[in-house]
Amino acid sequence: MASVVILGCGWLGTQLGVHLSTQGHQVWGSRRSSERLATLPAPIQPLQWDGVSPLSPEICQLLPGSWLILAMPPAAAQDGGAAYLRSLQIVLAQAEAAHALVLCSSSGVYAGLAGEVSEADAPGPEPRAQLIWQAEQLVLKGAQPVPQRYVLRLAGLIGQGRHPATFTRRGVMAGPEQAVNLVHSADISRWLSLLLHHGVFPGTVVNLCAPITCSKAEFYTAACQQQGVEVPRFIAATEPSRRVNAALSLQLPDFSYQQLDLASL
């Protein structure tokens, strides 16, 4: 079993940590404040890191031979993402002893592109896409001699506490004919668990996105009806339509997407 350090135990990082611990891995996870750390689920051993200071000696002592998962969300609202990039740089400067680095990135790297997108495509032209791309390059091309590096480009996140019926904005949703690009936290957790089990994967950048084939209008109408909330009013698209190709993720042995439709949420 592996030793796992998760920096950023928010909504996703916490679920990853709990799942990996149930698979027998020894898991540590960080939160920024002592108050939030006190509510960390028991299977995850607590670490405090504020995201701006160098990693503590306690965290650094855990890194040799460990899987280091970077689950800090790429926030860009206040400063264009500068703080997020600085946090990654701080971690990467001290991560040379880790066995593997895994960055939880986003399919937002394709923002502004149209059609089917895959790992081989260049980033989209939108500012958020450029920020995500910069973060990925920090991890993939860093000077640290980390044996393995992975970037997981996650589609829109759904799962516990994030039902897609809540995704409408003031009852309005754009692009009714567009593709649905979502991935359930349970599938992300399973993919990571299998990666740790097998130890290697043929790609360093991989899209994780459920193969949902219906349109946004069909999917979100059903989601709202399932939850008993008002169906949104659909308007013309405000950005190009694209579908995230996640075929590469299926090359991980024993993996298949299990959360494919609303019935499985």
GUKOLKOL-23547 format. One record per residue: residue number from 1; residue in one letter; z, x, y of N, C-alpha, C in turn. Coordinates in nm, 3 decimals, m for minus. Example, Ala and Ser with C-alpha at 12.3 -4.5 7.8 and 13.67 -1.06 7.14 Angstrom:
2
   seq   type       nup     neast    nnorth      caup    caeast   canorth       cup     ceast    cnorth
     1      A     0.780     1.319    m0.569     0.780     1.230    m0.450     0.780     1.320    m0.330
     2      S     0.708     1.285    m0.225     0.714     1.367    m0.106     0.787     1.290     0.003
END
This chain:
265
   seq   type       nup     neast    nnorth      caup    caeast   canorth       cup     ceast    cnorth
     1      M     0.000     0.083    m0.119     0.000     0.000     0.000     0.000     0.088     0.126
     2      A    m0.051     0.034     0.234    m0.070     0.112     0.354     0.043     0.092     0.454
     3      S     0.053     0.186     0.543     0.140     0.175     0.660     0.052     0.132     0.777
     4      V     0.093     0.026     0.847     0.011    m0.034     0.952     0.091    m0.045     1.081
     5      V     0.032     0.001     1.191     0.092    m0.013     1.323    m0.003    m0.098     1.407
     6      I     0.047    m0.213     1.455    m0.034    m0.303     1.538     0.017    m0.297     1.680
     7      L    m0.066    m0.251     1.771    m0.030    m0.250     1.912    m0.087    m0.375     1.976
     8      G     0.002    m0.463     2.019    m0.039    m0.589     2.079    m0.020    m0.706     1.984
     9      C     0.105    m0.744     1.960     0.133    m0.857     1.871     0.140    m0.985     1.953
    10      G     0.023    m1.025     2.005     0.010    m1.154     2.069    m0.029    m1.257     1.964
    11      W    m0.111    m1.354     2.005    m0.150    m1.463     1.914    m0.216    m1.408     1.787
    12      L    m0.315    m1.320     1.802    m0.387    m1.269     1.686    m0.310    m1.159     1.616
    13      G    m0.260    m1.061     1.692    m0.193    m0.947     1.630    m0.075    m0.988     1.543
    14      T    m0.002    m1.089     1.586     0.111    m1.137     1.507     0.066    m1.196     1.375
    15      Q    m0.040    m1.275     1.377    m0.090    m1.332     1.252    m0.143    m1.224     1.158
    16      L    m0.209    m1.124     1.214    m0.256    m1.013     1.131    m0.138    m0.943     1.064
    17      G    m0.033    m0.918     1.143     0.083    m0.847     1.090     0.153    m0.924     0.980
    18      V     0.171    m1.054     0.999     0.237    m1.136     0.898     0.155    m1.137     0.769
    19      H     0.023    m1.155     0.781    m0.061    m1.159     0.662    m0.059    m1.026     0.588
    20      L    m0.073    m0.916     0.661    m0.076    m0.785     0.595     0.057    m0.755     0.527
    21      S     0.166    m0.800     0.587     0.296    m0.777     0.524     0.309    m0.855     0.394
    22      T     0.249    m0.976     0.389     0.255    m1.053     0.264     0.172    m0.989     0.154
    23      Q     0.080    m0.900     0.191    m0.001    m0.828     0.093     0.065    m0.698     0.048
    24      G     0.187    m0.676     0.094     0.262    m0.558     0.051     0.256    m0.439     0.144
    25      H     0.184    m0.450     0.254     0.176    m0.338     0.348     0.302    m0.332     0.435
    26      Q     0.337    m0.213     0.476     0.451    m0.195     0.567     0.397    m0.203     0.709
    27      V     0.443    m0.300     0.786     0.382    m0.331     0.914     0.482    m0.319     1.029
    28      W     0.440    m0.249     1.133     0.512    m0.244     1.259     0.424    m0.306     1.367
    29      G     0.486    m0.370     1.465     0.408    m0.432     1.571     0.476    m0.423     1.705
    30      S     0.394    m0.409     1.811     0.451    m0.393     1.945     0.432    m0.517     2.031
    31      R     0.529    m0.537     2.119     0.519    m0.631     2.229     0.572    m0.562     2.354
    32      R     0.538    m0.620     2.470     0.568    m0.551     2.595     0.715    m0.561     2.637
    33      S     0.779    m0.674     2.611     0.915    m0.695     2.660     1.013    m0.713     2.545
    34      S     1.139    m0.682     2.570     1.243    m0.699     2.469     1.263    m0.847     2.437
    35      E     1.241    m0.934     2.537     1.257    m1.078     2.515     1.153    m1.128     2.414
    36      R     1.028    m1.089     2.433     0.923    m1.133     2.341     0.936    m1.063     2.205
    37      L     0.986    m0.942     2.208     1.003    m0.869     2.083     1.107    m0.937     1.994
    38      A     1.204    m1.002     2.057     1.310    m1.070     1.982     1.256    m1.188     1.901
    39      T     1.139    m1.238     1.937     1.081    m1.353     1.865     0.972    m1.310     1.767
    40      L     0.955    m1.180     1.745     0.855    m1.132     1.650     0.895    m1.174     1.509
    41      P     0.803    m1.229     1.431     0.837    m1.271     1.295     0.896    m1.157     1.213
    42      A     0.992    m1.191     1.129     1.071    m1.092     1.056     0.990    m0.993     0.972
    43      P     0.878    m1.033     0.909     0.806    m0.934     0.827     0.752    m0.816     0.907
    44      I     0.737    m0.832     1.038     0.684    m0.725     1.122     0.801    m0.649     1.184
    45      Q     0.805    m0.519     1.165     0.912    m0.437     1.221     0.881    m0.410     1.368
    46      P     0.978    m0.434     1.459     0.949    m0.436     1.603     0.938    m0.299     1.667
    47      L     0.843    m0.291     1.761     0.825    m0.174     1.846     0.803    m0.224     1.988
    48      Q     0.860    m0.157     2.085     0.837    m0.197     2.224     0.745    m0.097     2.292
    49      W     0.639    m0.150     2.351     0.545    m0.068     2.429     0.491    m0.155     2.541
    50      D     0.500    m0.104     2.664     0.464    m0.186     2.780     0.316    m0.182     2.814
    51      G     0.238    m0.105     2.740     0.094    m0.100     2.764     0.050    m0.005     2.873
    52      V     0.144     0.054     2.945     0.108     0.146     3.054     0.172     0.282     3.039
    53      S     0.278     0.293     2.961     0.347     0.421     2.941     0.294     0.490     2.817
    54      P     0.314     0.623     2.808     0.280     0.691     2.683     0.357     0.629     2.567
    55      L     0.301     0.639     2.449     0.368     0.587     2.330     0.500     0.660     2.309
    56      S     0.600     0.586     2.267     0.733     0.645     2.246     0.731     0.737     2.125
    57      P     0.828     0.830     2.117     0.838     0.915     1.997     0.850     0.833     1.869
    58      E     0.918     0.717     1.877     0.931     0.631     1.759     0.796     0.586     1.708
    59      I     0.708     0.544     1.801     0.574     0.498     1.760     0.492     0.615     1.709
    60      C     0.496     0.728     1.779     0.418     0.844     1.738     0.456     0.893     1.599
    61      Q     0.584     0.882     1.563     0.628     0.926     1.431     0.572     0.838     1.320
    62      L     0.532     0.716     1.355     0.478     0.625     1.254     0.328     0.645     1.229
    63      L     0.259     0.712     1.321     0.114     0.717     1.316     0.055     0.804     1.205
    64      P     0.115     0.919     1.171     0.051     1.002     1.067     0.024     0.925     0.938
    65      G    m0.104     0.917     0.901    m0.145     0.849     0.780    m0.152     0.698     0.789
    66      S    m0.123     0.641     0.907    m0.119     0.495     0.921    m0.252     0.439     0.968
    67      W    m0.271     0.311     0.941    m0.379     0.233     1.002    m0.328     0.184     1.137
    68      L    m0.396     0.221     1.243    m0.357     0.181     1.378    m0.453     0.072     1.425
    69      I    m0.400    m0.049     1.443    m0.481    m0.164     1.484    m0.453    m0.194     1.631
    70      L    m0.556    m0.190     1.712    m0.543    m0.215     1.855    m0.584    m0.360     1.881
    71      A    m0.483    m0.445     1.903    m0.507    m0.589     1.916    m0.476    m0.638     2.057
    72      M    m0.483    m0.547     2.155    m0.462    m0.590     2.294    m0.588    m0.662     2.341
    73      P    m0.577    m0.783     2.393    m0.697    m0.855     2.438    m0.759    m0.790     2.560
    74      P    m0.893    m0.786     2.568    m0.961    m0.719     2.680    m0.957    m0.802     2.808
    75      A    m0.839    m0.818     2.867    m0.824    m0.898     2.990    m0.892    m0.829     3.107
    76      A    m0.962    m0.909     3.188    m1.034    m0.852     3.302    m1.015    m0.936     3.428
    77      A    m0.925    m1.032     3.423    m0.916    m1.130     3.532    m0.874    m1.068     3.665
    78      Q    m0.779    m0.976     3.663    m0.721    m0.928     3.788    m0.786    m0.800     3.840
    79      D    m0.823    m0.711     3.752    m0.869    m0.579     3.797    m1.001    m0.537     3.734
    80      G    m1.076    m0.633     3.680    m1.202    m0.599     3.617    m1.189    m0.527     3.484
    81      G    m1.067    m0.523     3.430    m1.046    m0.459     3.300    m0.998    m0.315     3.308
    82      A    m0.971    m0.264     3.429    m0.930    m0.124     3.444    m0.799    m0.097     3.369
    83      A    m0.704    m0.191     3.375    m0.576    m0.170     3.308    m0.593    m0.167     3.157
    84      Y    m0.682    m0.251     3.106    m0.710    m0.253     2.963    m0.767    m0.119     2.917
    85      L    m0.862    m0.066     2.991    m0.920     0.063     2.954    m0.817     0.174     2.961
    86      R    m0.729     0.169     3.061    m0.624     0.271     3.071    m0.529     0.263     2.952
    87      S    m0.495     0.142     2.908    m0.409     0.126     2.791    m0.471     0.190     2.668
    88      L    m0.600     0.166     2.649    m0.669     0.227     2.535    m0.669     0.379     2.544
    89      Q    m0.692     0.432     2.663    m0.694     0.576     2.681    m0.558     0.638     2.650
    90      I    m0.451     0.569     2.691    m0.316     0.617     2.662    m0.294     0.626     2.512
    91      V    m0.333     0.522     2.441    m0.313     0.520     2.295    m0.399     0.626     2.227
    92      L    m0.526     0.632     2.265    m0.617     0.723     2.197    m0.579     0.870     2.217
    93      A    m0.516     0.900     2.329    m0.473     1.037     2.354    m0.365     1.082     2.257
    94      Q    m0.298     0.985     2.191    m0.188     1.019     2.100    m0.214     0.974     1.957
    95      A    m0.337     0.935     1.928    m0.366     0.873     1.799    m0.428     0.966     1.697
    96      E    m0.430     1.096     1.724    m0.506     1.184     1.637    m0.452     1.191     1.495
    97      A    m0.324     1.157     1.476    m0.266     1.167     1.342    m0.291     1.042     1.257
    98      A    m0.345     0.937     1.317    m0.366     0.813     1.242    m0.473     0.832     1.135
    99      H    m0.457     0.760     1.025    m0.558     0.763     0.919    m0.684     0.689     0.961
   100      A    m0.665     0.577     1.034    m0.779     0.495     1.077    m0.743     0.421     1.204
   101      L    m0.846     0.396     1.286    m0.833     0.317     1.408    m0.916     0.190     1.392
   102      V    m0.858     0.076     1.427    m0.931    m0.051     1.423    m0.913    m0.118     1.559
   103      L    m1.023    m0.138     1.631    m1.018    m0.208     1.760    m1.060    m0.353     1.739
   104      C    m0.973    m0.446     1.776    m1.009    m0.588     1.777    m1.085    m0.615     1.906
   105      S    m1.216    m0.611     1.897    m1.304    m0.629     2.012    m1.352    m0.774     2.014
   106      S    m1.462    m0.800     2.081    m1.508    m0.938     2.100    m1.660    m0.945     2.097
   107      S    m1.711    m1.058     2.046    m1.855    m1.081     2.052    m1.898    m1.110     2.196
   108      G    m1.803    m1.114     2.288    m1.837    m1.121     2.430    m1.917    m1.001     2.476
   109      V    m1.925    m0.898     2.392    m2.008    m0.781     2.424    m2.155    m0.820     2.434
   110      Y    m2.192    m0.936     2.378    m2.331    m0.982     2.384    m2.356    m1.079     2.500
   111      A    m2.259    m1.100     2.585    m2.271    m1.199     2.693    m2.394    m1.171     2.779
   112      G    m2.477    m1.274     2.793    m2.600    m1.261     2.870    m2.724    m1.243     2.786
   113      L    m2.706    m1.211     2.657    m2.820    m1.197     2.567    m2.859    m1.333     2.509
   114      A    m2.982    m1.345     2.464    m3.031    m1.470     2.407    m3.080    m1.446     2.264
   115      G    m3.077    m1.552     2.182    m3.126    m1.543     2.046    m3.020    m1.490     1.951
   116      E    m3.065    m1.444     1.835    m2.972    m1.389     1.737    m2.932    m1.248     1.777
   117      V    m2.803    m1.218     1.770    m2.753    m1.086     1.808    m2.680    m1.023     1.689
   118      S    m2.696    m0.893     1.675    m2.631    m0.821     1.566    m2.571    m0.692     1.620
   119      E    m2.505    m0.619     1.531    m2.437    m0.496     1.570    m2.530    m0.392     1.628
   120      A    m2.659    m0.399     1.596    m2.755    m0.300     1.645    m2.797    m0.325     1.789
   121      D    m2.766    m0.442     1.845    m2.810    m0.475     1.981    m2.728    m0.403     2.087
   122      A    m2.793    m0.374     2.198    m2.724    m0.318     2.314    m2.633    m0.425     2.375
   123      P    m2.533    m0.385     2.455    m2.446    m0.486     2.516    m2.522    m0.573     2.614
   124      G    m2.467    m0.692     2.638    m2.527    m0.782     2.735    m2.508    m0.735     2.877
   125      P    m2.575    m0.797     2.974    m2.571    m0.753     3.113    m2.449    m0.802     3.190
   126      E    m2.373    m0.895     3.136    m2.260    m0.951     3.209    m2.148    m0.848     3.224
   127      P    m2.070    m0.855     3.334    m1.960    m0.759     3.355    m1.862    m0.753     3.239
   128      R    m1.828    m0.868     3.181    m1.734    m0.869     3.068    m1.794    m0.794     2.949
   129      A    m1.923    m0.811     2.925    m1.988    m0.740     2.816    m1.980    m0.589     2.837
   130      Q    m2.001    m0.546     2.960    m1.996    m0.403     2.990    m1.856    m0.346     2.972
   131      L    m1.753    m0.424     3.009    m1.615    m0.381     2.988    m1.585    m0.364     2.840
   132      I    m1.624    m0.463     2.760    m1.599    m0.455     2.616    m1.671    m0.336     2.555
   133      W    m1.794    m0.313     2.599    m1.872    m0.198     2.550    m1.802    m0.067     2.583
   134      Q    m1.752    m0.054     2.705    m1.680     0.068     2.743    m1.559     0.091     2.653
   135      A    m1.485    m0.017     2.626    m1.368    m0.004     2.539    m1.408     0.041     2.399
   136      E    m1.514    m0.017     2.346    m1.560     0.020     2.213    m1.600     0.167     2.206
   137      Q    m1.667     0.214     2.311    m1.711     0.354     2.312    m1.593     0.449     2.320
   138      L    m1.486     0.410     2.388    m1.366     0.493     2.392    m1.313     0.515     2.250
   139      V    m1.313     0.409     2.170    m1.261     0.419     2.034    m1.358     0.494     1.943
   140      L    m1.486     0.464     1.954    m1.584     0.520     1.860    m1.618     0.666     1.887
   141      K    m1.614     0.705     2.013    m1.659     0.839     2.050    m1.548     0.929     2.103
   142      G    m1.424     0.890     2.080    m1.313     0.972     2.126    m1.311     1.107     2.057
   143      A    m1.247     1.203     2.122    m1.243     1.339     2.069    m1.140     1.356     1.957
   144      Q    m1.053     1.256     1.939    m0.948     1.267     1.839    m1.007     1.272     1.698
   145      P    m0.954     1.360     1.612    m1.009     1.372     1.475    m0.956     1.265     1.381
   146      V    m0.977     1.137     1.415    m0.933     1.028     1.329    m1.039     1.008     1.220
   147      P    m1.001     1.009     1.092    m1.100     1.001     0.984    m1.188     0.876     0.988
   148      Q    m1.129     0.761     1.021    m1.206     0.636     1.018    m1.183     0.559     1.148
   149      R    m1.293     0.501     1.199    m1.286     0.420     1.321    m1.369     0.294     1.298
   150      Y    m1.311     0.180     1.335    m1.381     0.052     1.319    m1.366    m0.031     1.445
   151      V    m1.472    m0.102     1.479    m1.470    m0.198     1.589    m1.506    m0.335     1.530
   152      L    m1.414    m0.430     1.543    m1.437    m0.566     1.493    m1.474    m0.654     1.611
   153      R    m1.599    m0.697     1.616    m1.644    m0.786     1.723    m1.618    m0.930     1.680
   154      L    m1.510    m0.984     1.731    m1.464    m1.116     1.689    m1.528    m1.224     1.774
   155      A    m1.580    m1.328     1.707    m1.632    m1.444     1.778    m1.514    m1.522     1.838
   156      G    m1.542    m1.638     1.896    m1.436    m1.717     1.956    m1.325    m1.746     1.856
   157      L    m1.201    m1.727     1.897    m1.089    m1.735     1.804    m1.037    m1.877     1.788
   158      I    m1.023    m1.919     1.664    m0.958    m2.045     1.632    m0.855    m2.018     1.524
   159      G    m0.765    m2.114     1.505    m0.661    m2.098     1.406    m0.535    m2.168     1.451
   160      Q    m0.422    m2.123     1.400    m0.294    m2.185     1.430    m0.270    m2.192     1.582
   161      G    m0.258    m2.314     1.634    m0.234    m2.332     1.776    m0.357    m2.321     1.863
   162      R    m0.474    m2.300     1.803    m0.599    m2.289     1.879    m0.706    m2.376     1.813
   163      H    m0.686    m2.505     1.817    m0.785    m2.597     1.761    m0.901    m2.608     1.859
   164      P    m1.026    m2.609     1.808    m1.142    m2.614     1.899    m1.149    m2.738     1.985
   165      A    m1.075    m2.843     1.952    m1.075    m2.963     2.036    m1.017    m2.936     2.174
   166      T    m0.943    m2.825     2.187    m0.881    m2.793     2.317    m0.970    m2.704     2.403
   167      F    m1.090    m2.672     2.357    m1.173    m2.575     2.427    m1.257    m2.633     2.540
   168      T    m1.257    m2.762     2.557    m1.337    m2.819     2.665    m1.270    m2.794     2.800
   169      R    m1.349    m2.782     2.902    m1.297    m2.758     3.037    m1.307    m2.886     3.119
   170      R    m1.191    m2.945     3.141    m1.184    m3.070     3.217    m1.277    m3.177     3.159
   171      G    m1.287    m3.178     3.027    m1.368    m3.279     2.961    m1.516    m3.255     2.966
   172      V    m1.558    m3.134     3.002    m1.701    m3.102     3.013    m1.731    m2.981     2.927
   173      M    m1.846    m2.982     2.859    m1.889    m2.866     2.781    m2.039    m2.847     2.800
   174      A    m2.077    m2.722     2.825    m2.217    m2.690     2.851    m2.289    m2.649     2.722
   175      G    m2.418    m2.675     2.720    m2.504    m2.628     2.611    m2.486    m2.703     2.480
   176      P    m2.506    m2.834     2.477    m2.482    m2.911     2.353    m2.568    m2.867     2.236
   177      E    m2.686    m2.810     2.263    m2.777    m2.771     2.156    m2.750    m2.629     2.106
   178      Q    m2.658    m2.558     2.169    m2.637    m2.417     2.136    m2.560    m2.399     2.005
   179      A    m2.567    m2.276     1.954    m2.497    m2.242     1.831    m2.346    m2.232     1.855
   180      V    m2.270    m2.248     1.747    m2.125    m2.235     1.750    m2.087    m2.099     1.693
   181      N    m2.023    m2.017     1.774    m1.982    m1.883     1.731    m1.830    m1.874     1.735
   182      L    m1.767    m1.900     1.620    m1.621    m1.902     1.610    m1.579    m1.830     1.482
   183      V    m1.455    m1.781     1.483    m1.400    m1.723     1.360    m1.251    m1.758     1.355
   184      H    m1.206    m1.794     1.236    m1.067    m1.834     1.215    m0.979    m1.711     1.194
   185      S    m0.859    m1.716     1.249    m0.767    m1.602     1.235    m0.737    m1.572     1.088
   186      A    m0.738    m1.672     1.002    m0.713    m1.648     0.860    m0.824    m1.564     0.798
   187      D    m0.949    m1.585     0.839    m1.060    m1.505     0.787    m1.054    m1.363     0.841
   188      I    m1.014    m1.347     0.967    m0.998    m1.211     1.021    m0.890    m1.137     0.943
   189      S    m0.780    m1.205     0.916    m0.670    m1.143     0.842    m0.714    m1.103     0.702
   190      R    m0.790    m1.191     0.636    m0.838    m1.160     0.502    m0.934    m1.042     0.505
   191      W    m1.022    m1.038     0.604    m1.118    m0.928     0.612    m1.044    m0.794     0.629
   192      L    m0.946    m0.792     0.718    m0.871    m0.668     0.740    m0.793    m0.628     0.616
   193      S    m0.734    m0.726     0.548    m0.658    m0.696     0.428    m0.747    m0.633     0.322
   194      L    m0.869    m0.685     0.307    m0.963    m0.629     0.210    m1.012    m0.491     0.253
   195      L    m1.027    m0.470     0.383    m1.064    m0.337     0.431    m0.957    m0.235     0.393
   196      L    m0.831    m0.270     0.413    m0.723    m0.180     0.375    m0.720    m0.156     0.225
   197      H    m0.750    m0.261     0.149    m0.748    m0.248     0.003    m0.858    m0.155    m0.046
   198      H    m0.979    m0.172     0.009    m1.092    m0.091    m0.037    m1.095     0.045     0.032
   199      G    m1.036     0.054     0.150    m1.023     0.183     0.217    m1.139     0.223     0.305
   200      V    m1.259     0.173     0.276    m1.377     0.211     0.355    m1.469     0.090     0.369
   201      F    m1.560     0.099     0.466    m1.661    m0.005     0.488    m1.788     0.065     0.533
   202      P    m1.906     0.014     0.497    m2.031     0.085     0.530    m2.066     0.090     0.677
   203      G    m2.002     0.010     0.761    m2.034     0.013     0.904    m1.910     0.042     0.986
   204      T    m1.931     0.091     1.108    m1.818     0.115     1.199    m1.801     0.003     1.299
   205      V    m1.910    m0.069     1.328    m1.906    m0.186     1.417    m1.947    m0.306     1.334
   206      V    m1.867    m0.412     1.337    m1.897    m0.528     1.252    m1.862    m0.657     1.325
   207      N    m1.954    m0.753     1.319    m1.930    m0.887     1.373    m1.854    m0.969     1.271
   208      L    m1.753    m1.042     1.319    m1.686    m1.141     1.236    m1.708    m1.277     1.300
   209      C    m1.785    m1.362     1.233    m1.821    m1.493     1.287    m1.855    m1.585     1.170
   210      A    m1.792    m1.701     1.165    m1.818    m1.794     1.055    m1.961    m1.848     1.063
   211      P    m2.027    m1.866     0.949    m2.165    m1.916     0.947    m2.172    m2.068     0.965
   212      I    m2.131    m2.115     1.082    m2.136    m2.258     1.114    m2.278    m2.291     1.160
   213      T    m2.338    m2.391     1.101    m2.480    m2.418     1.128    m2.504    m2.534     1.223
   214      C    m2.405    m2.617     1.250    m2.428    m2.732     1.338    m2.426    m2.689     1.484
   215      S    m2.471    m2.777     1.573    m2.474    m2.748     1.716    m2.336    m2.768     1.778
   216      K    m2.320    m2.720     1.903    m2.195    m2.740     1.975    m2.163    m2.889     1.992
   217      A    m2.265    m2.969     2.021    m2.242    m3.112     2.039    m2.186    m3.174     1.911
   218      E    m2.245    m3.140     1.796    m2.198    m3.194     1.669    m2.058    m3.144     1.635
   219      F    m2.037    m3.015     1.653    m1.911    m2.954     1.613    m1.795    m3.003     1.699
   220      Y    m1.812    m2.997     1.833    m1.699    m3.031     1.919    m1.675    m3.182     1.928
   221      T    m1.778    m3.261     1.905    m1.755    m3.405     1.894    m1.666    m3.434     1.774
   222      A    m1.698    m3.374     1.660    m1.617    m3.393     1.540    m1.477    m3.338     1.558
   223      A    m1.465    m3.224     1.627    m1.333    m3.164     1.650    m1.243    m3.255     1.731
   224      C    m1.299    m3.313     1.836    m1.221    m3.402     1.921    m1.184    m3.531     1.847
   225      Q    m1.276    m3.583     1.771    m1.247    m3.703     1.693    m1.138    m3.676     1.590
   226      Q    m1.141    m3.558     1.531    m1.040    m3.522     1.432    m0.901    m3.520     1.494
   227      Q    m0.892    m3.475     1.618    m0.763    m3.464     1.686    m0.727    m3.589     1.767
   228      G    m0.819    m3.685     1.771    m0.792    m3.807     1.844    m0.791    m3.789     1.994
   229      V    m0.874    m3.697     2.045    m0.883    m3.675     2.189    m1.023    m3.712     2.236
   230      E    m1.038    m3.726     2.367    m1.165    m3.770     2.423    m1.276    m3.668     2.398
   231      V    m1.392    m3.717     2.356    m1.508    m3.630     2.334    m1.559    m3.584     2.470
   232      P    m1.592    m3.454     2.485    m1.636    m3.405     2.616    m1.772    m3.460     2.657
   233      R    m1.796    m3.453     2.784    m1.929    m3.485     2.837    m2.012    m3.357     2.832
   234      F    m2.126    m3.362     2.767    m2.208    m3.242     2.750    m2.311    m3.233     2.864
   235      I    m2.323    m3.112     2.918    m2.416    m3.088     3.027    m2.509    m2.973     2.988
   236      A    m2.608    m2.948     3.073    m2.706    m2.842     3.045    m2.636    m2.706     3.034
   237      A    m2.694    m2.619     2.954    m2.638    m2.486     2.933    m2.632    m2.407     3.062
   238      T    m2.527    m2.327     3.075    m2.511    m2.240     3.191    m2.537    m2.093     3.158
   239      E    m2.564    m2.062     3.032    m2.596    m1.926     2.990    m2.690    m1.933     2.871
   240      P    m2.756    m1.822     2.837    m2.852    m1.823     2.726    m2.784    m1.859     2.594
   241      S    m2.860    m1.921     2.507    m2.810    m1.954     2.374    m2.822    m1.832     2.283
   242      R    m2.718    m1.806     2.206    m2.725    m1.694     2.111    m2.643    m1.729     1.987
   243      R    m2.681    m1.669     1.879    m2.610    m1.685     1.752    m2.570    m1.548     1.702
   244      V    m2.442    m1.531     1.671    m2.391    m1.403     1.623    m2.419    m1.389     1.474
   245      N    m2.493    m1.287     1.438    m2.525    m1.258     1.299    m2.410    m1.176     1.240
   246      A    m2.344    m1.231     1.139    m2.229    m1.163     1.078    m2.257    m1.123     0.934
   247      A    m2.383    m1.103     0.901    m2.420    m1.069     0.763    m2.354    m0.939     0.716
   248      L    m2.339    m0.843     0.808    m2.280    m0.715     0.769    m2.138    m0.733     0.718
   249      S    m2.062    m0.824     0.779    m1.922    m0.843     0.737    m1.911    m0.884     0.591
   250      L    m2.014    m0.949     0.538    m2.013    m0.996     0.400    m2.036    m0.884     0.299
   251      Q    m2.066    m0.763     0.348    m2.080    m0.649     0.258    m1.946    m0.593     0.213
   252      L    m1.837    m0.641     0.273    m1.705    m0.601     0.226    m1.678    m0.670     0.093
   253      P    m1.654    m0.595    m0.014    m1.637    m0.657    m0.146    m1.529    m0.764    m0.146
   254      D    m1.558    m0.873    m0.214    m1.465    m0.985    m0.236    m1.445    m1.073    m0.113
   255      F    m1.518    m1.046    m0.004    m1.496    m1.127     0.116    m1.602    m1.236     0.129
   256      S    m1.555    m1.354     0.168    m1.642    m1.463     0.211    m1.564    m1.544     0.312
   257      Y    m1.636    m1.609     0.404    m1.569    m1.692     0.502    m1.521    m1.820     0.436
   258      Q    m1.391    m1.850     0.453    m1.335    m1.970     0.392    m1.315    m2.081     0.494
   259      Q    m1.305    m2.044     0.622    m1.285    m2.144     0.727    m1.420    m2.172     0.791
   260      L    m1.496    m2.263     0.729    m1.635    m2.285     0.769    m1.655    m2.411     0.852
   261      D    m1.565    m2.504     0.842    m1.585    m2.631     0.912    m1.452    m2.692     0.948
   262      L    m1.455    m2.806     1.014    m1.333    m2.868     1.063    m1.239    m2.909     0.951
   263      A    m1.293    m2.940     0.836    m1.209    m2.985     0.726    m1.114    m2.875     0.678
   264      S    m1.149    m2.749     0.705    m1.068    m2.638     0.657    m0.971    m2.586     0.762
   265      L    m0.970    m2.644     0.881    m0.880    m2.597     0.986    m0.735    m2.639     0.958
END
